[in-house]
Amino acid sequence: MRASLTLTDAVEAMVAQKRTVGYKYEAEEAILYRFVAFTRSQFPGLVTITEVSANAWIEAAQKRAVTPSTLHGLASPVRQLARWLILHDVAAYALPTGVLRRPAAYIPHIYSDAELTAIFAQTDRCGYCSDVPLRHLVMPVLFRTIYACGLRCSEARLLRAEDVDLATGLLQIRDAKGGKDRQIPVSEPLRVRLAHYHAQFDWMGHEWFFPGRGGLPLTLGNVYNNFRRFLWQARISHGGRGQGPRVHDMRHSYAVHNLRNWFAAGKDVGAMLPILQTYMGHSSIADTAYYLRLTAESYPHIAARLDETIGHVVPSPMGDLHHGN
């Protein structure tokens, strides 16, 4: 390895390259710095990736009994770093693909109307918490906004106060998946709820529309832990971390429920699909079309009409899933 290039240098250079072409690469960057620290601790003086160090990284994760999905997430950035090193004439070992057990495909949970009613009722009962003083105000509005607008969790929790136009009912979603911005109009009932929420406390010094601890936005962990509690209180069973139901399934449910309603109203669903694509911020119509089959799976009486209008063009949700969008 070139004497002037350390593993830290390599991580910095690769991350910068990824971001130049539009990747956020934030979670991956954190994993890579953990790997650098692991290498420094377990293999002092090692300045590249070897078969022994890479396998030790995987074995350490396996000893923690992480899920197959998490294990893939820990392995992929290290594999990419090794390939980056090789491209820059540095001898390195790249973990082979296909050697780790593939995680089982997750089938989204489509919440029933009754389940959503029960969840929202529990958010309304959320009590005051001194660690997060605004939690009891935030939670009822946060989860309704995620569902009613089909938002990704991070799109909701990273809304800034200035991104919510309470007069026109527009949300400005910034730097979402793929680095895209988009505007989302909200329904009038939600606009009224957002305005009422906004009027309940002094916004001086609050940058985030859903503030967490110390003036920072809510963390994913905070949202997840509160959501698990609301599910338990609503008597909705949960399969454990990685099993669901998940917060992200509210976004899936938003799409499926809209398609269900359009079918029921006799709408030309094929013509409506690009509207849903734009609203949800999908980069490909295929990501949106996936929900057609998911709708048919959730509401079998729609299946025949779906086959008449779409046919085999849209894959089954049991096949090539687009559930991460």
Secondary structure, 3 states (H helix, E strand, C coil): CCCCCCHHHHHHHHHHHHHHCCCCCHHHHHHHHHHHHHHHHHCCCCCCCCHHHHHHHHHHHHHCCCCHHHHHHHHHHHHHHHHHHHHCCCCCCCCCCCCCCCCCCCCCCCCCHHHHHHHHHHHHCCCCCCCCCCHHHHHHHHHHHHHHHCCCHHHHHCCEHHHEECCCCEEEECCCHHHCCEEEECCHHHHHHHHHHHCCCCCCCCCECCECHHHCECCHHHHHHHHHHHHHHCCCCCCCCCCCCCCHHHHHHHHHHHHHHHHHCCCCHHHHHHHHHHHHCCCCHHHHHHHHHHHHHHCHHHHHHHHHHCHHHCCCCCCCCCCCC
